[in-house]
């Protein structure tokens, strides 16, 4: 089932992934779980246009069933800006750190000039989750059980949550997984992101909806996880070598051979990820958006955006 910006792809009976190519900056995936009691949405989108396309596709696939709950897998605007377009009666659920992050978000009020063209958010406004959890929470919707879990540490962000459907063995991984897109951990932890990979594998899912990129099945998942491991270890090793040699994160990034990761979208994220790895090791202050000047320098110009 297609729409202007994405495709609603079935992963189980009444369960869908909303996949938006090519998964680069601000172009996320979302999820839909249809039940006898209404719809549970997993994330929204960055802009009004993209979120309205998602909601139209959901209405068509579910016969206009009401969206009872929306789960935010983390705080970033590509997964949360569209919250404000949901009906007032929709309950938004997330980890408590995600609520805090959405309330503190400044990007929705105007975007740092790191991207070109600047994102056109449209008619979206800040809307934080009204229900939060710290470790886990379960939604019981008709015959479906939808479990929300936090890994217990920062990985992509401090408030990462996955949505797990044990009956269908479907996992909505949020941005703990990027498939065929460069991972991003500048607001989380490279070490935590590494730890989260074994945590994800322990669910033993049959299908996985990543935060960005194509859907993943059980046969593909081990290599997807190994690819993430190799990338995060590259970040960690490059940071350790850079600190030893007295290099700045930008200098370390420029000297880093990306190898198999060089052709992925958003390769400039190596700079942002190194800034986080440096800060974690030195205990220095870290300004998430202050690092974008180095990313622009590495990229040779503003970062591309397709929203």
VOBA-1610 file (N, C-alpha, C; in pm, whole numbers, padded with zeros to 5 digits, always signed):
BEGIN
Unk+00085-00118+00000Unk+00000+00000+00000Unk+00089+00123+00000Unk+00084+00204-00104Unk+00180+00312-00121Unk+00119+00446-00087Unk+00205+00539-00054Unk+00167+00678-00033Unk+00281+00763-00088Unk+00268+00892-00078Unk+00361+00981-00145Unk+00503+00965-00094Unk+00520+00941+00034Unk+00654+00938+00090Unk+00697+00802+00142Unk+00611+00704+00146Unk+00648+00577+00205Unk+00555+00466+00161Unk+00582+00348+00212Unk+00503+00230+00180Unk+00470+00155+00308Unk+00344+00117+00322Unk+00301+00037+00437Unk+00321-00109+00401Unk+00418-00172+00465Unk+00458-00309+00430Unk+00415-00405+00540Unk+00338-00510+00508Unk+00293-00604+00610Unk+00409-00687+00664Unk+00412-00705+00797Unk+00513-00790+00860Unk+00448-00905+00938Unk+00319-00895+00963Unk+00240-01001+01025Unk+00095-00963+01001Unk+00002-01049+01038Unk-00139-01020+01016Unk-00179-00893+01093Unk-00216-00789+01020Unk-00257-00665+01083Unk-00143-00582+01141Unk-00019-00617+01109Unk+00097-00545+01160Unk+00180-00499+01040Unk+00221-00371+01042Unk+00286-00312+00925Unk+00407-00229+00967Unk+00501-00220+00875Unk+00607-00122+00886Unk+00585-00014+00782Unk+00595+00112+00823Unk+00589+00225+00730Unk+00732+00260+00695Unk+00773+00230+00572Unk+00912+00241+00530Unk+00925+00357+00432Unk+01013+00452+00468Unk+01036+00570+00385Unk+01179+00568+00330Unk+01196+00541+00202Unk+01330+00547+00143Unk+01379+00692+00137Unk+01509+00719+00148Unk+01612+00617+00160Unk+01660+00600+00304Unk+01583+00652+00399Unk+01617+00635+00540Unk+01723+00730+00591Unk+01757+00834+00515Unk+01862+00926+00557Unk+01806+01031+00651Unk+01878+01143+00670Unk+01840+01244+00768Unk+01691+01277+00760Unk+01621+01265+00873Unk+01481+01303+00891Unk+01383+01210+00820Unk+01430+01104+00755Unk+01342+01014+00679Unk+01337+00880+00753Unk+01238+00864+00838Unk+01234+00752+00932Unk+01134+00644+00889Unk+01137+00534+00961Unk+01032+00433+00954Unk+00939+00448+01074Unk+00818+00394+01060Unk+00721+00391+01169Unk+00654+00254+01165Unk+00557+00232+01254Unk+00489+00103+01258Unk+00343+00117+01290Unk+00268+00014+01255Unk+00123+00012+01276Unk+00084-00126+01327Unk+00007-00128+01435Unk-00049-00253+01487Unk-00200-00234+01495Unk-00272-00309+01413Unk-00419-00302+01412Unk-00475-00407+01507Unk-00569-00367+01592Unk-00631-00459+01687Unk-00782-00439+01685Unk-00854-00527+01755Unk-00999-00513+01765Unk-01038-00388+01842Unk-00945-00335+01921Unk-00974-00216+02002Unk-00919-00088+01941Unk-00869-00095+01819Unk-00813+00023+01754Unk-00668+00002+01717Unk-00604+00110+01677Unk-00469+00106+01622Unk-00368+00155+01725Unk-00252+00087+01727Unk-00135+00136+01799Unk-00032+00178+01693Unk+00009+00303+01698Unk+00108+00356+01606Unk+00243+00358+01675Unk+00347+00314+01604Unk+00482+00318+01657Unk+00556+00429+01584Unk+00567+00545+01649Unk+00633+00664+01597Unk+00546+00737+01494Unk+00578+00866+01478Unk+00520+00947+01372Unk+00636+00986+01279Unk+00624+01099+01210Unk+00727+01139+01114Unk+00773+01282+01140Unk+00869+01328+01062Unk+00932+01456+01088Unk+00845+01574+01051Unk+00766+01562+00945Unk+00695+01677+00891Unk+00546+01650+00884Unk+00472+01758+00866Unk+00328+01743+00849Unk+00296+01660+00726Unk+00361+01687+00615Unk+00331+01614+00491Unk+00355+01465+00508Unk+00469+01429+00566Unk+00499+01288+00580Unk+00407+01219+00680Unk+00375+01288+00788Unk+00288+01227+00889Unk+00147+01211+00834Unk+00097+01308+00761Unk-00038+01295+00705Unk-00044+01183+00602Unk+00063+01163+00527Unk+00067+01049+00435Unk+00063+00917+00511Unk+00136+00910+00621Unk+00132+00791+00706Unk-00010+00768+00759Unk-00073+00871+00812Unk-00205+00854+00872Unk-00310+00817+00768Unk-00297+00869+00646Unk-00390+00829+00540Unk-00374+00681+00507Unk-00249+00635+00498Unk-00226+00494+00469Unk-00278+00405+00581Unk-00261+00448+00707Unk-00312+00371+00820Unk-00463+00363+00815Unk-00529+00473+00788Unk-00676+00474+00781Unk-00726+00381+00671Unk-00658+00383+00559Unk-00698+00297+00447Unk-00680+00149+00483Unk-00567+00117+00548Unk-00538-00023+00580Unk-00626-00078+00690Unk-00677+00009+00777Unk-00751-00037+00896Unk-00900+00001+00890Unk-00945+00049+00775Unk-01085+00088+00765Unk-01121+00206+00853Unk-01024+00293+00875Unk-01051+00413+00955Unk-01057+00389+01104Unk-01000+00280+01152Unk-01002+00251+01296Unk-00929+00362+01372Unk-00976+00395+01491Unk-00913+00503+01566Unk-00772+00466+01614Unk-00684+00565+01617Unk-00550+00546+01672Unk-00560+00567+01822Unk-00559+00457+01898Unk-00576+00464+02044Unk-00448+00506+02114Unk-00336+00448+02069Unk-00207+00477+02131Unk-00105+00507+02022Unk-00008+00591+02056Unk+00111+00610+01973Unk+00232+00597+02065Unk+00327+00516+02025Unk+00449+00493+02101Unk+00562+00569+02033Unk+00637+00647+02109Unk+00759+00711+02057Unk+00879+00628+02102Unk+00956+00579+02006Unk+01071+00494+02040Unk+01188+00575+02096Unk+01193+00705+02069Unk+01295+00793+02126Unk+01257+00937+02094Unk+01340+01031+02132Unk+01302+01172+02131Unk+01316+01242+01997Unk+01391+01190+01903Unk+01425+01267+01784Unk+01303+01303+01700Unk+01310+01423+01640Unk+01195+01480+01573Unk+01145+01402+01454Unk+01233+01325+01387Unk+01183+01246+01275Unk+01087+01136+01321Unk+01087+01106+01449Unk+00996+01005+01504Unk+00885+01065+01590Unk+00891+01197+01615Unk+00799+01256+01714Unk+00731+01385+01672Unk+00782+01458+01574Unk+00720+01587+01541Unk+00574+01570+01500Unk+00542+01458+01436Unk+00404+01436+01393Unk+00307+01402+01504Unk+00355+01392+01628Unk+00263+01363+01740Unk+00146+01459+01744Unk+00173+01586+01713Unk+00069+01688+01728Unk-00042+01673+01626Unk-00023+01592+01523Unk-00126+01572+01422Unk-00219+01456+01457Unk-00189+01385+01564Unk-00275+01276+01608Unk-00398+01332+01679Unk-00507+01256+01680Unk-00627+01302+01751Unk-00597+01330+01898Unk-00669+01423+01955Unk-00649+01456+02097Unk-00670+01334+02185Unk-00758+01244+02142Unk-00789+01126+02223Unk-00678+01021+02220Unk-00582+01033+02128Unk-00472+00937+02121Unk-00378+00956+02239Unk-00350+00849+02309Unk-00254+00852+02420Unk-00116+00823+02367Unk-00021+00912+02396Unk+00117+00895+02350Unk+00199+00840+02466Unk+00277+00737+02436Unk+00353+00662+02537Unk+00500+00661+02500Unk+00588+00677+02598Unk+00732+00672+02572Unk+00807+00655+02703Unk+00936+00631+02692Unk+01022+00630+02809Unk+01026+00771+02869Unk+01047+00779+02999Unk+01045+00910+03066Unk+01152+01004+03012Unk+01267+00952+02972Unk+01372+01038+02916Unk+01332+01092+02779Unk+01249+01018+02707Unk+01201+01068+02578Unk+01105+01184+02598Unk+01017+01175+02696Unk+00930+01289+02726Unk+01013+01413+02759Unk+01113+01397+02844Unk+01199+01510+02880Unk+01268+01569+02757Unk+01315+01483+02668Unk+01383+01530+02549Unk+01292+01604+02454Unk+01168+01557+02437Unk+01073+01626+02350Unk+01039+01763+02406Unk+01021+01771+02535Unk+00989+01900+02596Unk+01104+01999+02582Unk+01227+01949+02577Unk+01343+02037+02565Unk+01385+02062+02420Unk+01320+01996+02325Unk+01360+02005+02185Unk+01349+02149+02133Unk+01454+02196+02070Unk+01451+02328+02007Unk+01447+02320+01855Unk+01474+02205+01800Unk+01479+02191+01654Unk+01343+02219+01592Unk+01235+02177+01660Unk+01102+02196+01605Unk+01067+02344+01591Unk+01131+02429+01669Unk+01103+02572+01664Unk+01184+02644+01556Unk+01276+02575+01495Unk+01364+02633+01395Unk+01487+02546+01387Unk+01531+02513+01268Unk+01634+02411+01253Unk+01772+02475+01244Unk+01872+02418+01313Unk+02009+02466+01292Unk+02045+02460+01144Unk+02122+02556+01095Unk+02153+02561+00950Unk+02256+02457+00909Unk+02236+02335+00955Unk+02327+02227+00918Unk+02280+02155+00794Unk+02151+02164+00764Unk+02094+02090+00652Unk+02056+02184+00539Unk+02062+02132+00417Unk+02016+02207+00301Unk+01946+02111+00206Unk+01824+02143+00168Unk+01747+02259+00215Unk+01702+02241+00360Unk+01671+02351+00427Unk+01620+02341+00563Unk+01489+02264+00562Unk+01468+02175+00659Unk+01342+02100+00663Unk+01221+02192+00674Unk+01118+02160+00601Unk+00990+02231+00611Unk+00899+02144+00696Unk+00891+02176+00825Unk+00814+02092+00915Unk+00665+02098+00886Unk+00616+02211+00832Unk+00472+02226+00816Unk+00406+02255+00949Unk+00279+02220+00959Unk+00200+02253+01078Unk+00213+02153+01190Unk+00333+02137+01243Unk+00353+02049+01358Unk+00392+02134+01479Unk+00364+02083+01596Unk+00398+02151+01721Unk+00444+02047+01821Unk+00511+02093+01925Unk+00563+02002+02027Unk+00446+01935+02101Unk+00447+01803+02105Unk+00348+01727+02184Unk+00420+01612+02251Unk+00433+01620+02379Unk+00507+01520+02455Unk+00416+01404+02496Unk+00473+01287+02522Unk+00394+01174+02571Unk+00323+01206+02702Unk+00202+01156+02715Unk+00126+01173+02838Unk+00141+01057+02934Unk+00194+00944+02885Unk+00220+00826+02968Unk+00365+00787+02948Unk+00438+00768+03058Unk+00579+00729+03048Unk+00607+00606+03132Unk+00719+00544+03103Unk+00764+00428+03179Unk+00915+00439+03195Unk+00969+00361+03287Unk+01113+00362+03313Unk+01182+00236+03261Unk+01121+00122+03280Unk+01183-00005+03242Unk+01103-00079+03136Unk+00975-00100+03161Unk+00890-00173+03068Unk+00745-00140+03094Unk+00663-00159+02992Unk+00519-00136+03002Unk+00453-00221+02895Unk+00337-00276+02925Unk+00266-00359+02829Unk+00131-00298+02796Unk+00102-00290+02665Unk-00030-00249+02616Unk-00107-00376+02580Unk-00226-00390+02635Unk-00314-00502+02602Unk-00426-00447+02515Unk-00424-00486+02388Unk-00521-00436+02291Unk-00589-00553+02223Unk-00716-00580+02258Unk-00783-00697+02206Unk-00704-00821+02242Unk-00672-00901+02142Unk-00594-01022+02166Unk-00443-00998+02158Unk-00406-00876+02129Unk-00264-00848+02109Unk-00198-00799+02238Unk-00073-00840+02254Unk+00011-00794+02364Unk+00128-00718+02302Unk+00144-00592+02338Unk+00249-00508+02284Unk+00337-00464+02401Unk+00457-00517+02407Unk+00548-00489+02517Unk+00646-00379+02477Unk+00663-00282+02566Unk+00761-00175+02546Unk+00875-00197+02645Unk+00996-00197+02594Unk+01113-00226+02677Unk+01221-00122+02655Unk+01288-00084+02763Unk+01407+00001+02759Unk+01527-00086+02794Unk+01641-00070+02726Unk+01754-00161+02753Unk+01817-00142+02890Unk+01793-00026+02955Unk+01852-00004+03086Unk+01973+00088+03084Unk+02006+00143+02967Unk+02122+00231+02952Unk+02102+00311+02824Unk+02179+00418+02809Unk+02174+00497+02687Unk+02239+00420+02573Unk+02181+00427+02455Unk+02238+00364+02336Unk+02230+00466+02221Unk+02122+00466+02145Unk+02102+00573+02046Unk+02071+00704+02117Unk+01987+00698+02219Unk+01954+00811+02306Unk+01937+00756+02447Unk+01915+00842+02546Unk+01890+00790+02682Unk+01758+00716+02697Unk+01661+00744+02611Unk+01527+00690+02631Unk+01480+00593+02525Unk+01571+00518+02466Unk+01533+00424+02360Unk+01433+00321+02410Unk+01334+00294+02327Unk+01236+00189+02359Unk+01212+00106+02234Unk+01195-00023+02253Unk+01150-00110+02145Unk+01006-00151+02176Unk+00932-00180+02070Unk+00798-00236+02084Unk+00804-00381+02036Unk+00769-00472+02124Unk+00784-00616+02097Unk+00647-00681+02101Unk+00614-00752+01992Unk+00490-00829+01984Unk+00527-00976+01997Unk+00520-01033+02118Unk+00567-01170+02137Unk+00484-01272+02060Unk+00354-01247+02045Unk+00270-01342+01972Unk+00305-01351+01826Unk+00345-01238+01768Unk+00379-01233+01626Unk+00529-01237+01603Unk+00606-01222+01710Unk+00752-01218+01705Unk+00802-01108+01611Unk+00741-00990+01627Unk+00778-00871+01551Unk+00837-00770+01649Unk+00951-00713+01610Unk+01018-00613+01692Unk+01028-00482+01615Unk+00976-00375+01675Unk+00998-00240+01625Unk+01117-00185+01704Unk+01231-00172+01636Unk+01358-00145+01705Unk+01389+00003+01719Unk+01310+00091+01655Unk+01348+00231+01657Unk+01489+00248+01603Unk+01558+00352+01651Unk+01691+00380+01598Unk+01802+00305+01669Unk+01768+00198+01741Unk+01871+00105+01782Unk+01926+00030+01662Unk+01850+00029+01552Unk+01897-00033+01428Unk+01876+00062+01310Unk+01983+00078+01232Unk+01978+00146+01103Unk+02018+00042+00999Unk+01933+00017+00902Unk+01962-00086+00803Unk+02003-00018+00673Unk+02128-00040+00632Unk+02184+00019+00511Unk+02190+00171+00519Unk+02201+00222+00641Unk+02216+00365+00669Unk+02318+00375+00783Unk+02400+00481+00784Unk+02500+00498+00888Unk+02435+00517+01024Unk+02471+00438+01125Unk+02415+00457+01260Unk+02456+00590+01321Unk+02376+00633+01419Unk+02399+00761+01486Unk+02385+00741+01636Unk+02487+00782+01711Unk+02483+00766+01858Unk+02529+00892+01930Unk+02523+01007+01863Unk+02582+01128+01923Unk+02504+01177+02044Unk+02378+01134+02060Unk+02303+01169+02180Unk+02287+01049+02273Unk+02367+00945+02248Unk+02359+00825+02331Unk+02495+00781+02377Unk+02537+00661+02334Unk+02664+00603+02379Unk+02706+00495+02281Unk+02828+00504+02225Unk+02874+00394+02139Unk+02880+00261+02213Unk+02926+00263+02340Unk+02932+00138+02416Unk+02792+00085+02444Unk+02700+00174+02478Unk+02562+00131+02500Unk+02499+00076+02374Unk+02528+00140+02262Unk+02475+00090+02135Unk+02529-00050+02105Unk+02656-00073+02136Unk+02713-00208+02119Unk+02640-00308+02208Unk+02619-00274+02333Unk+02550-00364+02426Unk+02409-00395+02379Unk+02344-00297+02320Unk+02203-00315+02280Unk+02186-00419+02171Unk+02293-00450+02098Unk+02281-00545+01987Unk+02253-00686+02039Unk+02323-00728+02143Unk+02294-00859+02203Unk+02155-00859+02267Unk+02117-00746+02324Unk+01985-00733+02384Unk+01876-00751+02278Unk+01894-00690+02163Unk+01798-00706+02053Unk+01794-00851+02006Unk+01910-00912+01990Unk+01915-01050+01942Unk+01842-01145+02036Unk+01841-01115+02165Unk+01779-01203+02263Unk+01628-01213+02247Unk+01566-01117+02181Unk+01422-01128+02154Unk+01392-01239+02054Unk+01488-01274+01971Unk+01474-01373+01865Unk+01354-01341+01775Unk+01350-01220+01720Unk+01235-01182+01636Unk+01238-01251+01500Unk+01118-01267+01444Unk+01106-01317+01307Unk+01115-01203+01207Unk+01061-01087+01244Unk+01068-00967+01158Unk+01105-00848+01245Unk+01184-00757+01188Unk+01227-00637+01260Unk+01201-00516+01171Unk+01140-00414+01230Unk+01126-00285+01164Unk+01231-00192+01224Unk+01337-00160+01148Unk+01439-00070+01201Unk+01390+00074+01197Unk+01463+00162+01263Unk+01424+00302+01261Unk+01442+00367+01127Unk+01537+00316+01048Unk+01566+00367+00915Unk+01610+00250+00828Unk+01567+00251+00702Unk+01612+00150+00607Unk+01515+00035+00590Unk+01549-00061+00504Unk+01459-00172+00472Unk+01428-00261+00592Unk+01315-00331+00584Unk+01277-00427+00687Unk+01380-00540+00694Unk+01382-00606+00810Unk+01481-00710+00839Unk+01408-00838+00879Unk+01452-00952+00827Unk+01393-01078+00871Unk+01493-01156+00956Unk+01449-01270+01006Unk+01533-01347+01099Unk+01663-01393+01034Unk+01660-01423+00905Unk+01780-01469+00837Unk+01881-01356+00819Unk+01830-01235+00801Unk+01916-01119+00775Unk+01969-01055+00902Unk+01895-01071+01012Unk+01927-00998+01135Unk+02069-01021+01186Unk+02123-01144+01190Unk+02259-01159+01243Unk+02362-01073+01171Unk+02354-01066+01039Unk+02451-00984+00966Unk+02427-00835+00990Unk+02301-00794+01002Unk+02271-00654+01034Unk+02334-00618+01169Unk+02319-00705+01267Unk+02378-00680+01398Unk+02530-00679+01391Unk+02589-00770+01315Unk+02734-00773+01302Unk+02786-00647+01233Unk+02712-00598+01135Unk+02752-00474+01067Unk+02754-00358+01166Unk+02651-00349+01250Unk+02650-00247+01354Unk+02770-00263+01448Unk+02799-00386+01487Unk+02912-00409+01577Unk+03042-00358+01515Unk+03063-00390+01388Unk+03185-00346+01322Unk+03192-00193+01318Unk+03080-00130+01292Unk+03080+00016+01283Unk+03108+00079+01420Unk+03039+00032+01523Unk+03059+00091+01656Unk+03202+00067+01705Unk+03257-00049+01674Unk+03397-00074+01714Unk+03493+00017+01638Unk+03459+00047+01512Unk+03539+00144+01436Unk+03536+00280+01505Unk+03418+00322+01551Unk+03406+00450+01621Unk+03491+00449+01748Unk+03474+00344+01828Unk+03547+00335+01955Unk+03698+00331+01931Unk+03743+00249+01838Unk+03887+00236+01813Unk+03944+00367+01758Unk+03869+00433+01670Unk+03916+00560+01613Unk+03925+00667+01721Unk+03830+00669+01812Unk+03832+00767+01921Unk+03952+00742+02012Unk+03977+00617+02046Unk+04090+00587+02134Unk+04222+00626+02068Unk+04236+00597+01940Unk+04359+00632+01868Unk+04372+00784+01856Unk+04262+00851+01830Unk+04266+00996+01816Unk+04304+01066+01944Unk+04250+01019+02055Unk+04286+01077+02184Unk+04433+01050+02216Unk+04479+00932+02185Unk+04620+00897+02209Unk+04713+00987+02128Unk+04671+01019+02003Unk+04757+01095+01913Unk+04731+01245+01920Unk+04641+01288+02010Unk+04615+01430+02026Unk+04535+01493+01914Unk+04452+01415+01846Unk+04372+01464+01735Unk+04236+01512+01785Unk+04179+01610+01716Unk+04040+01648+01742Unk+03948+01543+01679Unk+03821+01541+01718Unk+03729+01447+01651Unk+03724+01466+01500Unk+03727+01590+01453Unk+03725+01613+01308Unk+03851+01559+01243Unk+03966+01582+01305Unk+04090+01529+01249Unk+04089+01376+01248Unk+04038+01317+01356Unk+04031+01171+01362Unk+03937+01117+01254Unk+03826+01188+01231Unk+03730+01144+01129Unk+03792+01151+00990Unk+03865+01258+00964Unk+03928+01272+00832Unk+04034+01165+00808Unk+04094+01116+00914Unk+04195+01011+00899Unk+04139+00871+00908Unk+04009+00860+00929Unk+03946+00729+00947Unk+03906+00670+00812Unk+03954+00550+00783Unk+03913+00479+00661Unk+03779+00410+00688Unk+03673+00462+00630Unk+03540+00408+00657Unk+03518+00272+00593Unk+03594+00240+00490Unk+03583+00107+00431Unk+03442+00075+00386Unk+03389-00036+00437Unk+03256-00083+00395Unk+03145+00016+00426Unk+03170+00112+00517Unk+03067+00208+00557Unk+03072+00338+00478Unk+03172+00352+00391Unk+03189+00477+00320Unk+03078+00508+00222Unk+03013+00404+00170Unk+02908+00426+00072Unk+02769+00437+00130Unk+02756+00427+00262Unk+02624+00437+00324Unk+02576+00581+00328Unk+02445+00603+00324Unk+02396+00739+00344Unk+02442+00795+00477Unk+02470+00925+00479Unk+02503+01000+00601Unk+02636+00956+00662Unk+02735+00932+00578Unk+02867+00890+00627Unk+02929+00993+00720Unk+02890+01121+00707Unk+02945+01227+00792Unk+02910+01209+00939Unk+02821+01116+00970Unk+02788+01090+01110Unk+02909+01038+01189Unk+03013+00993+01120Unk+03133+00950+01191Unk+03185+01063+01280Unk+03172+01188+01234Unk+03221+01301+01314Unk+03137+01315+01441Unk+03005+01311+01428Unk+02917+01325+01543Unk+02940+01212+01642Unk+02953+01091+01590Unk+02973+00976+01677Unk+03107+00984+01749Unk+03209+01035+01682Unk+03340+01051+01747Unk+03335+01158+01855Unk+03262+01264+01833Unk+03247+01365+01937Unk+03189+01302+02063Unk+03089+01216+02047Unk+03030+01149+02164Unk+03132+01057+02229Unk+03203+00979+02148Unk+03301+00885+02204Unk+03413+00960+02278Unk+03457+01073+02224Unk+03559+01153+02292Unk+03505+01202+02426Unk+03382+01258+02425Unk+03325+01312+02548Unk+03309+01204+02653Unk+03269+01085+02611Unk+03251+00975+02707Unk+03383+00939+02774Unk+03493+00948+02699Unk+03622+00908+02753Unk+03688+01017+02836Unk+03663+01142+02802Unk+03729+01252+02871Unk+03643+01313+02981Unk+03513+01283+02979Unk+03423+01346+03074Unk+03398+01492+03044Unk+03430+01535+02922Unk+03412+01675+02885Unk+03267+01707+02854Unk+03239+01837+02849Unk+03105+01882+02812Unk+03077+01843+02668Unk+02948+01817+02641Unk+02910+01775+02507Unk+02785+01851+02466Unk+02798+01929+02358Unk+02685+02001+02300Unk+02643+01927+02175Unk+02530+01852+02178Unk+02494+01769+02063Unk+02491+01845+01931Unk+02433+01964+01932Unk+02419+02035+01806Unk+02539+02122+01774Unk+02625+02147+01874Unk+02749+02218+01846Unk+02846+02138+01763Unk+02826+02006+01756Unk+02915+01920+01678Unk+02888+01929+01528Unk+02776+01987+01489Unk+02739+01985+01348Unk+02830+02071+01262Unk+02896+02171+01321Unk+02992+02250+01243Unk+03103+02160+01190Unk+03148+02067+01272Unk+03251+01973+01225Unk+03195+01877+01120Unk+03070+01836+01136Unk+03010+01747+01036Unk+03000+01817+00901Unk+02965+01946+00903Unk+02958+02023+00778Unk+03097+02035+00716Unk+03196+02061+00800Unk+03333+02072+00749Unk+03379+01940+00688Unk+03347+01830+00753Unk+03383+01698+00702Unk+03312+01671+00570Unk+03186+01712+00563Unk+03103+01685+00445Unk+03134+01779+00330Unk+03200+01891+00360Unk+03229+01989+00257Unk+03111+02077+00224Unk+03014+02084+00314Unk+02896+02167+00293Unk+02781+02117+00377Unk+02664+02182+00370Unk+02549+02142+00451Unk+02512+01996+00429Unk+02448+01938+00529Unk+02407+01799+00521Unk+02281+01789+00435Unk+02270+01685+00353Unk+02152+01673+00267Unk+02029+01635+00347Unk+01914+01685+00305Unk+01788+01644+00364Unk+01684+01630+00254Unk+01599+01531+00270Unk+01500+01500+00166Unk+01357+01509+00219Unk+01336+01577+00332Unk+01200+01583+00386Unk+01116+01684+00310
//
